[in-house]
Amino acid sequence: MFNRCSRRDGAGGVRSMKERILVTGGAGYIGSHTVRMMHDRGCPLVVLDNMVYGHREALLSEKIPLYVGELSDEKLVDEIFSQYRITAVMHFAAYTLVGESIEQPGKYYRNNTAAPLVVLEAMRQHGCEKFIFSSTCAIYGNPEYIPLDENHPQNPVNPYGKSKMMLERILQDYEEACGIRSVNLRYFNACGASLDGKLGEDHTPETHLIPRVLMSLTGEIEKITVFGTDYDTPDGTCIRDYIHVIDLARAHVNALDYLESGGHSVSCNLGTGEGVSVMEIIQRAERVTGRKVPLEYGERRAGDPPILVAAPQRAKDLLDWEAEYRDVAVAIETAWRWVEGPQKGRFER
């Protein structure tokens, strides 16, 4: 399935148009890990990324065509679909900063909700019928029960989560209108880096807990603030479900297999099904690195639920997927390897 680079025309000849899978946002954190995994398996790819959060170096191979531009650029998107026979789209391209989405909602609705319509229209026009969506557990909002399954009510509390929820509903309409089947992969807390230290998390600004903890250990930031120590949890700090980026990449590969084999549209949570608190992350980082994390304690942040943990059974049942790197210490070890490696946790600027 991953080696189909051309197809026969009606007369029995080979068409010059090569089949590719389009990966939007493929030079970003999760996208680049997925691109690497698929490329290593011989899957023909083409990447579209605006490079706001992506890095050319993250693709690791010059053999992967890279188009730098916006999803909303109809001419560019049509050029890609005209140059290649796109057989599926993996959609990672999105803005993801919750706080920024509250301050600049228009930015998030334009990029996360409106811009993908250009890709969906190109899919409709060119006969591409498989779409894998990098969604989020933020579409659920404040949990009514734990663990969260896919039937949990959707009541996102910020424009980021709302923008993702809207695209999921748009995908339903496109399936009814033109047969585009989709898999919505609702991530919990992505973390970690590649096992060889060549790929990792490089965001500016960096808002995620594990990389910020490691940044405090290298002196890149002064200290870590623990927001709230009085939650109804064993140690008083928030609990989250941390899922290794390699497991997320593998889920996308499995989702493609699922759609290729005729699977129907579905939404699946991606998590370990186990929660880890903020203080546990800090303690494990100290054990992994042998260093003391500089801490300060602050008030709760508005909108932070005490616990967010996935119920990932549907992904196991339908996608034959479950988390392999279940111990968050592995995520911290791989992230530390990336931080301590030759690139010091940063791609070239």
N, C-alpha and C positions, 0 to 999 in steps of 0.2 A: 504494500500500500504506500509506503513512504518513498518508493523509488520510481514512481510514475512521472517521468520528465517529458513525455510527449504522448500524443494520441494519434490514431489513424483517422484519415479523412474518409469520405465515402468511397473514394476510388482505390483505397488500400494503401495510399502513400502516407508518409509521416508528416504531420503538421509541424510547421516551424515554431508555432506558439508553444512555449513550455509551460507545463503545469507548475504552479507554485501555491504555497499557503501564505497569505498576507498576514503579517504580525504587526499590528499597530502598537506603538509604544515598545517595540522590541529591543530598544537600546536602554530601557530603564531597568530597575532593580529586578522585579519578578520576570518581566519580559525577556531580559537578556539571559537569565538562567534557563528559561523555557526554550529560547532560541538555541542555546548551546546544546541542550539535551536533544532537541529535535534534529539539529544539524549533525550531531554525532551519530544519530540513527539513520542518516541518509535522507532525511526529509527535505525536499526542495522548498526554499523559503525566499520571501522578499519582505523587507522591513520598511515601515513608514514611521518616522519619529520626528517631532519638531525640535528635539534636543533641548527642551527647556529643563527637563530632569534626566534626560538620557545622555549617554556617552558613547562616542564612536568606538572607543577601546573595548567597551563591554561586549561587543559582538564577537571579538576574538578571532574572527575569520574574515579576510578580505573577499572571500568567495560569495558571501551573502550580500546581494544587492541592497543598498540602503538609499532610500529617498528621504531627504530632509525637507519637511514641510508640514502643513497643517491638515488635519482631517477635513476641515471645512473647505479646503481648496478643491473645488469640483474638477478643474482642469487637471490637476496633479493626480487625483484619485482615478479619474478616467484614463489617464495615461498609463497608470499601473495596470488597470484592468484590461487595457487594450494591448499592452506590451506582453502580458502573461495571461495564461488561462488560470485565474484564481479559483481554486477548488474549495477553499475554506478561509475564513477570517478568524484569527485570534485577536481579540480586542483588549489590549492593556492600557491604551492611551487615556489618561485621565488626570485631573488635578485631585489631590487627596488630603489637603490640609483642612481639617475640620474648622479650626478657628478662622482661617482665611475665608472659608466658604460662608461663614456667618457675616463677615465684614464685606465680602464681595460676592454676593450670590449670583450676580449676572455672569461673572467669569466662569462659575461652575456650571450653570445651566447652559451657557453657550458651548463650552468645551465638552462637558460630560454627557449632555443630553442632546443638544442640537447638532453638533458636529458629526457624531456617528450616523446621522441620517444621510449624510452624503455617501458614506460607505455603503449603507443599506440600499440606497437607491442604485448605486453602481452594481451591487450584488444582484438586484432585481433585473437590471438591464442586461447583465452579462450572464445570467443563469447560474449564479453561485448560491448555494442553498444551505451552507453550514456556517454557523456563527458561534464562537466560544467567547463568553463574556466574563471578564474579570470584575465580578461584582463584590459585594461587601456585606458583612453582618450588620453594618450601620443601618441597613434598611429596616431592621426590626425595631430600632429605638430602645427605649427602656424595657428590659425584659419583664414579662408577666410570669414567667416560669423559667427554670433552669434544669437541664440544659436546653438550649434553644434548638428546636427542630424547624424544618422548612415550612411547617404549617403555622408557626407563631405569627400573630398579627403584625402587620407592617405599619409602623408609626414612627418613621425617622424623625429625629429631633434637630437636624441641621441640614442645610442645603446640599452638603456633600452626599449624605445618605439619600436625600430626596432625589437628587440628580441620577443616582444609580437606580433607584426604584422606578423612576420614570422610564429609563431606558429598558428595563426588564419588561415593562408593560407595552412599550413600543414594539419590542420584539414579538410579543404575542400577536399584535396586529399585523406585523409583517409575515408571520407564519400563516395567519388566516388569509391574507391578501395574495401572497405569492409563494408560500411553501418554504420559507426560510426557517429551518429548524435551528434551535439554539440550546446551549447548555450555559446556565447562569451559575458560576462558581462563586459562592459567597464566602469570602475569606474571613477568618478571624485574625489574629495578630501575626503577620508575616515576620520572620526573623531568620538570622543565620547568614551563611555565605557558602560558596562552593568549597568542597572538601580540599581542593588543591590551593586555595587561597587566591585564585586568579580573578574571581568575581565576588563582589560584595555590595554592601549597602552604602551608597554615596549620595546623600541628599543635601541640598542647601536650600532652606534650613533643615536641619535634622531634628525631628520631633519624636522619634521612636525611642522607647525606653532602653533597650539593650545597647544600641550604638551610642546613646548619650552616656550611659554608665561607663562604657569603654572610653569615650572621649574624656570623661572626668579622670580616668586613670592615666591617660597620656598627657594630661594638662591642657588639652584643647579647650575644655571648659573648666570653670573653677570648681563646680560642685553639682551634685544632683539634688533636685528638690523633690521630696516625697509629698505628693498632694493628698493630704488626709490620712490620718492614722486611727480614726474612730469609726471606720466602717464595720458592719456586722459580718466580719470575717475572722478567721482564727488569729491573725496578727494585726488586724485593724486596717490593713491596706487593701487596695483593689486587687481583684483576682481576674486574670485573663487567660485565654487559651492561645498558646504560642505555637505556631505551625511553621516548620522549617521550610525555607524557600525551595529547597530541592524537592520536598514533598509536593509543594504547590506546582512546581514545573511538571512533575510526573502526573499530577491530576489533569493538567491541560492535555498532555499526550494521550492519557486514557480517555478524556472527553472526546478527542478527535477520533480515536478508535471507535468509540461508542456511536458517534454520528455517522462515521463511515460504514458501520455495520447496520445502519437503518434505525438507530435509536430515535425516540420521539423527544420533543423538547422537554427539558427538565431543569429544576433548580436544585443545587446540592450545596450543603454546608461543607467547608473544608476546615477542619480543626482536629485536635487530638482527642477531644472529649474529656480532657483533664485541665484543671485550672492551676495557675501558679501566681502567687501574690507578688506585688512590687518588692517587698522585702526579701522574698525568696530569690527573686532575680538578682538582687544586689548581693546576697550572701553567696549564691552560686558563682557569680562573677568574681567575687573575692577569692573563692576556692580555686577557680580555673586560673586566675592570673597571679595569685599570691600577693595581691596588693589590696590596700584598704580603700574603699570607695568613700570620697568626701561627701558628706550628707548635710542637708538642712531639711527642716520639716515645715510644710506650709498648709494652708487651709484647703479643703476640698475644692476641686474645680467643678463649676456648674455643669451638670449633664453627665457626670461620670457615674455610671452604675457600679454598685459594689462588685458584681460578678457577671462576667460574660464567658460562657463556656458552650461549645458546640455539641450538638447531637449529630455525628457524622455518618450515621448508619446508611442513609440513602446513597451516599457516594460509594460505600462499600458494596451495596447491593447492585447498583446500576453501572457504576464505572469501574468496578473491581479495584477500588482504591481505598487505602487507609494509610495513616501516617506511619512512616518507618522510623523517623528520627523523633521519637516521642519524648525523650529526655531533653529538657531545655538546656541542660549543660552542653549538649552537642552543638546547639545553636550558638551558645556563647563561645565555645571553643573555636568553631569555624569562623565566627565573626572576629574573634581575637587574632586568629591566624591572618585574616585579611588586614586587620589594623596593624599588626606587627610585621607584615610582609614588605617586600620591596616598594610597593606603592603606598604603604602606610595608610591604607583605607581610603585612598583617593585616586580616581582616574586623573589623567592629565587634563589640565584646564586650558 
